[in-house]
Amino acid sequence: MDGYNAFMLVATLLVLMMTTPALALFYGGMTRSKSVLNMMMMSYVAMAIVGILWVLYGYSMVFGGDGTFFASPFTNFGLKDLGYDGYTFMMFQLTFAVITTALISGAIADRVKFWAWVIFVPLWATLSYFPLAHMVFGCTDDALICTSIGAQDYAGGTAVHINAGIAGLVLALVVGKRLGFGKEAMRPHNLTLTMLGAALLWVGWYGFNVGSLVFSDDIDTSTQFLNETGLTFANTTLATMAAILGWLVVERLLHGKATSLGAASGIVAGLVAITPAAGAVDIFGALAIGVVSGAVCAWAVGLKFKLGLDDSLDVVGVHLVGGVVGTVLIGLFSVTADADSGIAGGAVDGLFYGGGLGSLGDQVLGVLVAVLWSGIATLVIALVIKYTIGWRVAEEAEVGGIDLDQHGESAYDLHAGALSGKNEGVLK
């Protein structure tokens, strides 16, 4: 087990990197220059808050025992009775809680008070992420999605991406549009940062998906470890490649150009969609899921302007839509693992592999539970904040720059540099 523990430590570091710096760079580059620091800060503070809550009671709510919706927060409160051999798994799961919460921030970029976000984060993690993670990952005797429904979700299509995507949708509606949305250009200020962030997310995602394998103590003498890690690694890679192409083709057909932002977004769309399916499908299923998710997400992102939904950085179009696509398509492409022949795969055969409609029905029901739970929990929290401290910064602060208003800083001190140059010339 020493080798497996080392493998999981590396996977944990990779997923930790997905929030900071990867997501911070990806989102930061997509915002306007006057709000890039605020966008990055939302990821950093989410990591700090959720990480601490996780070790206090989050881990216990997810893995602390039986429960249809969540386990007792007191069973392992403060990691009580958790042996040191369980710390690696605990930390790996911590990184999932962190990035899921941070993903939401992209839907409300450029316009919310930093401290409103600080209050939202612990409430949402407690009421939405921890319960859904138990239903999906806890897999106790009566956990709703994993056990009672029997939906397959390898690494978090429901608990992570649909959960965050629905939360982003609800917040975007409650908070409202940015000033000038639909009337003035709100282009990404630094696509180089976004492309770099997307590349780091892709690398980190191998920890996310491959690290989600769970084995018993006999893995050192089993070929299962090699088979399933290899399959998961290949599926994650191929689906992402296919999603890039799917996104760019649709973008070219709809808008006449294939963009770097489209390529970066296609990367994330493919990674999102293959997350629940990585260990359940073969490479042909992975390719199909990738190209479908890339194409559908590219189309969905454009709908926000027609619908008047100011989802600033496409959390809904990529994470909600991609999460639904990947989770539902398991019902079509899942293939059963065969231990005798050493073939890795999922729990049941999907519709295209002779399994009938049963798996597809389970997957759809799992999606609906995630949508309803996250939607209701997020709406309650969002309305409480709206009618107490409020979400929005002042109009003049939004126009002038949320970085300066909320943090007293600016990412690019260009004015000071210009003055420095002039002063240097005078001194000479």
C-alpha positions as CSV (number, residue, x, y, z in Angstrom):
1,M,0.0,0.0,0.0
2,D,3.0,2.4,0.3
3,G,3.0,2.8,-3.5
4,Y,-0.7,3.5,-3.6
5,N,-0.4,6.1,-0.8
6,A,2.4,7.8,-2.8
7,F,0.1,7.8,-5.9
8,M,-2.7,9.4,-3.9
9,L,-0.5,12.1,-2.4
10,V,0.5,13.1,-5.9
11,A,-3.1,13.0,-7.1
12,T,-4.1,15.2,-4.1
13,L,-1.4,17.8,-5.0
14,L,-2.6,17.8,-8.6
15,V,-6.2,18.5,-7.6
16,L,-5.1,21.1,-5.1
17,M,-3.3,22.9,-8.0
18,M,-6.6,22.9,-9.9
19,T,-8.0,25.6,-7.7
20,T,-4.8,27.7,-7.2
21,P,-3.2,28.5,-9.5
22,A,-5.1,26.8,-12.3
23,L,-8.7,28.0,-11.8
24,A,-7.6,31.4,-10.5
25,L,-5.6,31.9,-13.7
26,F,-8.3,30.5,-16.0
27,Y,-11.0,32.7,-14.5
28,G,-8.7,35.7,-13.9
29,G,-7.8,35.9,-17.6
30,M,-11.4,35.8,-18.6
31,T,-12.4,38.8,-16.5
32,R,-11.9,42.5,-17.3
33,S,-8.6,43.9,-16.1
34,K,-10.3,45.9,-13.3
35,S,-11.6,42.8,-11.6
36,V,-8.9,40.1,-12.1
37,L,-7.6,40.3,-8.5
38,N,-11.0,40.0,-7.1
39,M,-11.7,36.9,-9.3
40,M,-8.5,35.2,-8.1
41,M,-9.2,36.1,-4.5
42,M,-12.5,34.3,-4.7
43,S,-10.7,31.1,-5.4
44,Y,-8.1,31.6,-2.8
45,V,-10.5,32.4,0.0
46,A,-12.8,29.5,-1.0
47,M,-9.8,27.2,-0.5
48,A,-9.1,28.6,2.9
49,I,-12.6,28.5,4.2
50,V,-13.8,25.2,2.8
51,G,-10.6,23.4,3.7
52,I,-11.0,24.3,7.4
53,L,-14.7,23.3,7.4
54,W,-13.8,20.0,5.8
55,V,-11.6,18.9,8.6
56,L,-13.9,20.2,11.3
57,Y,-17.2,18.5,10.1
58,G,-17.3,18.3,6.3
59,Y,-15.5,15.0,6.1
60,S,-17.7,13.6,8.8
61,M,-20.9,14.7,7.0
62,V,-19.7,12.9,3.8
63,F,-17.9,9.8,5.1
64,G,-18.9,9.6,8.8
65,G,-21.5,6.9,8.5
66,D,-25.0,6.1,7.2
67,G,-27.5,8.6,6.0
68,T,-29.8,9.1,3.0
69,F,-28.7,12.7,2.5
70,F,-25.7,13.2,4.8
71,A,-23.9,11.6,7.7
72,S,-23.5,13.0,11.2
73,P,-21.1,16.0,11.4
74,F,-20.1,14.8,14.9
75,T,-18.9,11.3,14.1
76,N,-15.4,12.4,12.9
77,F,-15.7,16.1,14.1
78,G,-12.2,17.6,13.9
79,L,-11.0,14.2,12.4
80,K,-11.8,12.5,15.7
81,D,-11.2,8.7,15.5
82,L,-9.7,9.1,12.0
83,G,-6.5,7.1,11.9
84,Y,-3.4,8.5,10.3
85,D,-3.8,6.0,7.5
86,G,-7.0,7.8,6.5
87,Y,-5.4,11.3,6.2
88,T,-4.4,10.9,2.6
89,F,-7.9,10.0,1.5
90,M,-9.3,12.8,3.7
91,M,-7.0,15.4,2.1
92,F,-7.8,14.1,-1.4
93,Q,-11.5,14.6,-0.8
94,L,-10.8,18.0,0.7
95,T,-9.5,19.2,-2.7
96,F,-12.8,18.3,-4.3
97,A,-14.8,20.3,-1.8
98,V,-12.5,23.3,-2.4
99,I,-12.6,23.4,-6.2
100,T,-16.4,22.7,-6.4
101,T,-17.1,25.8,-4.3
102,A,-14.6,28.0,-6.2
103,L,-16.1,27.1,-9.5
104,I,-19.3,29.0,-8.7
105,S,-17.5,32.3,-8.5
106,G,-17.2,32.6,-12.3
107,A,-20.9,33.0,-12.6
108,I,-21.0,36.3,-10.6
109,A,-17.7,37.9,-11.6
110,D,-17.3,41.7,-11.7
111,R,-20.2,42.7,-9.5
112,V,-20.4,41.2,-6.0
113,K,-19.1,42.2,-2.6
114,F,-16.1,40.1,-1.5
115,W,-17.5,39.7,2.0
116,A,-20.9,38.5,0.6
117,W,-18.9,35.7,-1.1
118,V,-17.0,35.0,2.1
119,I,-20.4,34.5,3.9
120,F,-21.8,32.4,1.0
121,V,-18.9,29.9,0.8
122,P,-19.3,28.2,4.2
123,L,-23.1,28.1,4.0
124,W,-23.1,26.6,0.5
125,A,-20.4,24.1,1.3
126,T,-22.4,22.9,4.4
127,L,-25.8,22.9,2.9
128,S,-25.1,21.8,-0.7
129,Y,-21.7,20.3,-1.3
130,F,-21.3,18.1,1.8
131,P,-24.7,16.5,1.5
132,L,-24.4,15.9,-2.3
133,A,-20.9,14.5,-1.8
134,H,-22.3,12.0,0.7
135,M,-25.1,11.0,-1.7
136,V,-22.5,10.4,-4.5
137,F,-19.2,9.4,-2.8
138,G,-20.4,8.2,0.6
139,C,-22.0,5.1,-0.9
140,T,-23.4,3.9,2.5
141,D,-26.3,1.5,2.6
142,D,-28.8,4.2,2.0
143,A,-26.9,7.1,0.3
144,L,-29.4,8.5,-2.1
145,I,-27.7,8.8,-5.5
146,C,-24.9,6.2,-5.2
147,T,-26.8,3.4,-3.5
148,S,-30.6,4.0,-3.5
149,I,-30.8,5.2,-7.1
150,G,-27.6,3.4,-8.3
151,A,-26.4,6.2,-10.6
152,Q,-22.8,5.9,-11.6
153,D,-20.6,9.0,-11.0
154,Y,-16.9,8.2,-11.1
155,A,-15.5,11.5,-9.9
156,G,-18.2,14.1,-9.5
157,G,-20.4,14.9,-12.5
158,T,-23.3,15.4,-10.1
159,A,-21.7,16.4,-6.8
160,V,-19.1,18.7,-8.4
161,H,-20.1,20.0,-11.8
162,I,-23.9,20.0,-11.8
163,N,-23.8,21.1,-8.2
164,A,-21.6,24.1,-9.0
165,G,-23.4,24.8,-12.3
166,I,-26.8,25.0,-10.7
167,A,-25.4,27.2,-7.9
168,G,-23.9,29.5,-10.6
169,L,-27.3,29.7,-12.4
170,V,-29.2,30.6,-9.2
171,L,-26.7,33.2,-8.1
172,A,-26.5,34.8,-11.6
173,L,-30.3,35.2,-11.5
174,V,-30.5,36.5,-7.9
175,V,-27.5,38.8,-8.1
176,G,-28.5,40.2,-11.5
177,K,-26.7,41.4,-14.6
178,R,-23.5,43.4,-14.8
179,L,-23.9,47.1,-15.8
180,G,-23.9,47.2,-19.6
181,F,-24.3,43.5,-20.1
182,G,-25.5,42.9,-23.7
183,K,-24.8,46.5,-24.6
184,E,-21.0,46.8,-24.3
185,A,-18.2,44.4,-24.9
186,M,-16.9,42.5,-21.8
187,R,-14.1,40.6,-23.4
188,P,-11.4,38.6,-21.5
189,H,-8.5,40.9,-20.6
190,N,-5.7,38.3,-20.9
191,L,-6.3,35.2,-22.8
192,T,-2.7,34.1,-22.2
193,L,-3.6,33.6,-18.5
194,T,-6.7,31.7,-19.5
195,M,-4.9,29.4,-21.8
196,L,-2.3,28.7,-19.2
197,G,-5.0,28.1,-16.6
198,A,-6.7,25.7,-18.9
199,A,-3.5,23.7,-19.5
200,L,-2.9,23.5,-15.7
201,L,-6.5,22.3,-15.2
202,W,-6.0,19.6,-17.8
203,V,-2.9,18.3,-16.0
204,G,-4.5,18.6,-12.6
205,W,-7.5,16.7,-13.8
206,Y,-5.5,13.5,-14.0
207,G,-5.3,13.7,-10.2
208,F,-9.1,14.4,-10.1
209,N,-10.1,11.4,-12.3
210,V,-7.4,8.8,-11.9
211,G,-7.1,9.5,-8.2
212,S,-10.7,8.8,-7.7
213,L,-10.1,5.0,-8.0
214,V,-10.7,3.3,-4.7
215,F,-9.2,-0.1,-4.0
216,S,-9.1,-2.6,-1.2
217,D,-5.9,-3.7,0.6
218,D,-5.0,-6.3,-2.0
219,I,-4.3,-3.9,-4.8
220,D,-0.6,-4.7,-4.8
221,T,-1.3,-8.2,-6.0
222,S,-4.0,-7.2,-8.5
223,T,-3.9,-6.1,-12.1
224,Q,-7.0,-4.0,-11.5
225,F,-5.0,-1.0,-10.4
226,L,-3.0,-0.9,-13.7
227,N,-6.1,-1.6,-15.8
228,E,-8.3,1.0,-14.3
229,T,-5.8,3.8,-13.9
230,G,-4.7,3.3,-17.5
231,L,-8.3,3.4,-18.8
232,T,-9.2,6.4,-16.7
233,F,-6.1,8.2,-17.9
234,A,-6.7,7.4,-21.5
235,N,-10.4,8.4,-21.3
236,T,-9.7,11.7,-19.7
237,T,-7.2,12.5,-22.4
238,L,-9.2,11.4,-25.4
239,A,-12.4,13.0,-24.3
240,T,-10.7,16.3,-23.8
241,M,-9.1,16.2,-27.2
242,A,-12.4,15.4,-28.8
243,A,-14.1,18.2,-26.9
244,I,-11.7,20.8,-28.2
245,L,-12.5,19.8,-31.8
246,G,-16.2,19.7,-31.1
247,W,-16.2,23.2,-29.6
248,L,-14.1,24.7,-32.4
249,V,-16.2,23.2,-35.1
250,V,-19.5,24.6,-33.6
251,E,-17.8,27.9,-32.9
252,R,-16.6,28.1,-36.6
253,L,-20.1,27.3,-37.8
254,L,-21.9,29.7,-35.5
255,H,-19.5,32.6,-35.5
256,G,-17.1,32.1,-38.4
257,K,-13.9,31.8,-36.3
258,A,-12.2,29.2,-34.1
259,T,-10.8,31.1,-31.0
260,S,-8.3,30.4,-28.3
261,L,-11.0,31.0,-25.7
262,G,-13.0,28.4,-27.5
263,A,-10.1,25.9,-27.3
264,A,-9.6,26.6,-23.6
265,S,-13.3,26.3,-22.9
266,G,-13.4,23.1,-24.9
267,I,-10.7,21.6,-22.7
268,V,-12.8,22.3,-19.6
269,A,-16.0,21.1,-21.2
270,G,-14.4,17.8,-22.1
271,L,-12.9,17.3,-18.7
272,V,-16.2,18.1,-17.0
273,A,-18.1,15.6,-19.1
274,I,-15.7,12.7,-18.8
275,T,-15.4,13.2,-15.0
276,P,-18.5,11.0,-14.1
277,A,-17.8,8.6,-16.9
278,A,-14.0,8.1,-16.9
279,G,-14.0,4.6,-15.4
280,A,-17.3,3.5,-16.8
281,V,-16.8,3.8,-20.6
282,D,-14.3,2.5,-23.2
283,I,-12.3,4.8,-25.4
284,F,-15.0,5.0,-28.0
285,G,-17.5,6.1,-25.4
286,A,-14.9,8.7,-24.2
287,L,-14.5,10.1,-27.7
288,A,-18.2,10.3,-28.1
289,I,-18.8,12.0,-24.8
290,G,-15.9,14.4,-25.5
291,V,-17.1,15.6,-28.9
292,V,-20.8,15.8,-27.9
293,S,-19.9,17.9,-24.7
294,G,-17.6,20.2,-26.7
295,A,-20.3,20.9,-29.3
296,V,-23.2,21.2,-26.9
297,C,-21.4,23.4,-24.5
298,A,-20.2,25.7,-27.3
299,W,-23.8,26.1,-28.3
300,A,-25.1,26.5,-24.8
301,V,-22.7,29.2,-23.9
302,G,-24.1,31.4,-26.7
303,L,-27.6,31.1,-25.3
304,K,-26.9,33.4,-22.3
305,F,-27.1,36.4,-24.5
306,K,-30.4,35.3,-26.0
307,L,-31.8,34.5,-22.5
308,G,-30.4,37.6,-20.8
309,L,-28.5,35.4,-18.3
310,D,-25.3,37.1,-17.1
311,D,-23.3,34.0,-16.3
312,S,-20.0,35.9,-16.5
313,L,-17.5,33.1,-17.2
314,D,-19.8,30.4,-18.5
315,V,-20.2,28.3,-15.4
316,V,-23.7,27.3,-16.4
317,G,-22.8,26.6,-20.1
318,V,-19.7,24.5,-19.3
319,H,-20.1,22.9,-15.9
320,L,-23.9,22.5,-15.7
321,V,-24.4,21.5,-19.3
322,G,-21.1,19.5,-19.5
323,G,-21.9,17.7,-16.2
324,V,-25.4,16.7,-17.4
325,V,-24.1,15.5,-20.7
326,G,-21.4,13.4,-19.2
327,T,-23.6,11.9,-16.5
328,V,-26.5,11.1,-18.7
329,L,-24.4,9.6,-21.5
330,I,-23.1,7.0,-19.1
331,G,-26.5,5.4,-19.5
332,L,-25.7,5.0,-23.2
333,F,-22.0,4.1,-23.2
334,S,-21.2,2.3,-19.9
335,V,-19.5,-1.0,-20.3
336,T,-19.4,-3.7,-17.5
337,A,-16.0,-4.5,-16.0
338,D,-14.8,-8.1,-16.4
339,A,-12.5,-9.1,-13.6
340,D,-11.7,-12.5,-15.2
341,S,-10.4,-11.0,-18.4
342,G,-8.9,-8.0,-16.7
343,I,-11.1,-5.5,-18.6
344,A,-11.8,-2.4,-16.7
345,G,-15.2,-0.6,-16.9
346,G,-18.3,0.4,-15.1
347,A,-20.9,-1.3,-13.0
348,V,-23.5,-2.0,-15.7
349,D,-23.9,-2.0,-19.4
350,G,-25.5,1.0,-21.0
351,L,-28.1,1.1,-23.7
352,F,-25.7,0.9,-26.6
353,Y,-24.1,-2.2,-25.0
354,G,-27.2,-4.2,-24.5
355,G,-28.1,-3.0,-21.0
356,G,-31.5,-1.5,-21.8
357,L,-32.9,1.7,-20.4
358,G,-32.3,0.9,-16.7
359,S,-28.9,2.6,-16.5
360,L,-30.1,5.6,-18.5
361,G,-33.0,6.1,-16.1
362,D,-30.8,5.9,-13.1
363,Q,-28.4,8.5,-14.5
364,V,-31.2,10.9,-15.3
365,L,-32.7,10.5,-11.9
366,G,-29.3,11.2,-10.3
367,V,-29.1,14.4,-12.3
368,L,-32.5,15.5,-11.2
369,V,-31.7,15.0,-7.5
370,A,-28.5,17.0,-7.8
371,V,-30.3,19.8,-9.6
372,L,-33.1,20.0,-7.1
373,W,-30.8,19.8,-4.0
374,S,-28.3,22.3,-5.2
375,G,-30.9,24.7,-6.6
376,I,-33.0,24.8,-3.4
377,A,-30.0,25.1,-1.1
378,T,-28.4,27.8,-3.2
379,L,-31.6,29.8,-3.6
380,V,-32.2,29.9,0.2
381,I,-28.6,31.1,0.9
382,A,-28.6,33.6,-2.0
383,L,-31.9,35.2,-0.8
384,V,-30.7,35.5,2.8
385,I,-27.6,37.3,1.7
386,K,-29.5,39.5,-0.7
387,Y,-31.9,40.8,1.9
388,T,-29.3,41.2,4.7
389,I,-25.9,42.5,3.6
390,G,-26.7,42.5,-0.1
391,W,-24.7,41.1,-3.0
392,R,-23.9,44.0,-5.2
393,V,-21.1,46.6,-5.0
394,A,-22.1,50.2,-5.7
395,E,-22.6,51.2,-9.3
396,E,-19.6,53.5,-9.2
397,A,-17.4,50.7,-7.8
398,E,-18.5,48.3,-10.6
399,V,-17.7,50.9,-13.2
400,G,-14.4,52.1,-11.6
401,G,-13.2,48.6,-10.8
402,I,-14.0,46.1,-8.2
403,D,-10.4,45.3,-7.5
404,L,-9.8,48.9,-6.2
405,D,-13.1,49.1,-4.4
406,Q,-13.0,45.7,-2.6
407,H,-9.2,45.2,-2.1
408,G,-7.6,48.6,-2.6
409,E,-5.3,47.2,-5.3
410,S,-5.0,46.9,-9.1
411,A,-3.5,44.1,-11.1
412,Y,-1.7,46.2,-13.5
413,D,-0.3,49.5,-12.3
414,L,0.1,51.0,-15.7
415,H,-0.5,54.5,-14.7
416,A,2.3,54.4,-12.1
417,G,4.6,52.9,-14.8
418,A,3.9,55.8,-17.2
419,L,4.6,58.4,-14.5
420,S,7.8,56.6,-13.6
421,G,8.9,56.8,-17.2
422,K,8.2,60.5,-17.5
423,N,9.9,61.3,-14.2
424,E,12.9,59.3,-15.4
425,G,13.1,61.4,-18.5
426,V,12.9,64.6,-16.5
427,L,15.6,63.5,-14.2
428,K,17.9,62.8,-17.1
